[in-house]
């Protein structure tokens, strides 16, 4: 999923949070792997938990900037 770039064919554009809100899946049996900014990861984790995804089924890697 691409948040800033214009999506190429086969890709989805926009914010992950908005896409998740539109899904009609069984979140109780879902697993997620998130990578991106810590703000995005925190927002998506909260949304997934709210929708029923067990916290143990959510994995993440936060991108950090280096100097």
N, C-alpha and C positions, 0 to 999 in steps of 0.2 A: 504494500500500500504506500503510495506516495502522497505526502501532505502538501508539498509546495510545487513540485514540478507538474507540468501538464502530462497526464498519464498517456503512455503509449498503448497500443492495442493489447488487450489481455491484462492490463493493470487497472487498479482502482485508484482514483484520486480523492483527496479529502482527509479529514482527521479520523483516526482510528475510533475515537470515542463516538463520533457520529455514525460511523458504519456499524459499530456494535449495537447501538440503540435500535437499528433497523432490522437486526437479525432475529429470526424466529426459530431458534434452536433450543435444545435442552441444555441450558447452562450448567445444570447440576451434574451432568456427565461430560463436561467439557474440560479441555486442558489448553493452556495458553502459554506461549513464549513471547515475551515482549522485549524489544530492544529499541532504544532511543533515549531521549532526554529523561532525566529523573522526574520532571514535572509530568510528562506524558505517562510514564510508567505508573506513577502514583495515582493519576486520574483514572487510568484504565483499570488498574488493580481494584480501586474502590468501586468502579462501575461493574466489573465482573463479579466481585463479591456480592454486590447488591442484587445482581441478576441470578445469583445462586452458585457460581463457580466456587468450589472449595479452594481455600487459600493454598493448600498443599498442591493444587493442580496449576498454580500460576508461577511461572519461572520468568526471570528477567535479567537483563544486562543493561546497565545505564551507560550511555555515552558520556564521557567527560572530555573537556578540552584540555589540551596541554600547551605549555608555552615553550 
